[in-house]
Amino acid sequence: MAVADPLIELRDVNKHYGALHVLQGITLTVGRGEVVVAIGPSGSGKSTQLAREGMTMVVVTHEMGFARSAANRVVFMADGRIVEDRTPEEFFTSPRSERAKDFLSKILKR
């Protein structure tokens, strides 16, 4: 997703724990004042990051209600990759990927 005034920029980030490749080519830009929520199943490569300048935040959560209400963007991760990067309305009402559809069908039933 294009960002006009980037504050945080990750380009092709990879992280390994021994043979386990937990982050696989992550590229993500967060704009000044933007709230981005990264969601996904446990073990998908999420990590908590917080940038304090204005209200810019990167939040990692399993709380879908919070994610939907607080985010400007939702970044859905699975298997160490960004699968979707969309507005909360777009992501929660019509996810594009089968992985996101499956995740939401399971997590929103609770």
C-alpha angles and dihedrals in degrees: 000000000000116000122200100202109025119200099168122032127179119186123192093331116185127183128186131190099196106301092345111102101204100169115038117192096321114187116179135154124197120197126222109276093009122132111213120186118201112203135175144117122305111280094026093122101264121151132179117254126172125187113190110207112115105324099319110144142163108206127190114201147149090208103105096185091056092044092051095048100039104040133091087190135017119213110195114201131190131167092003095305138099105249099174135012109185145128114284091248092052094044099046097040101039116009112190102211127069089226092058092044090052093046094049093046089056101039098043093053091069 
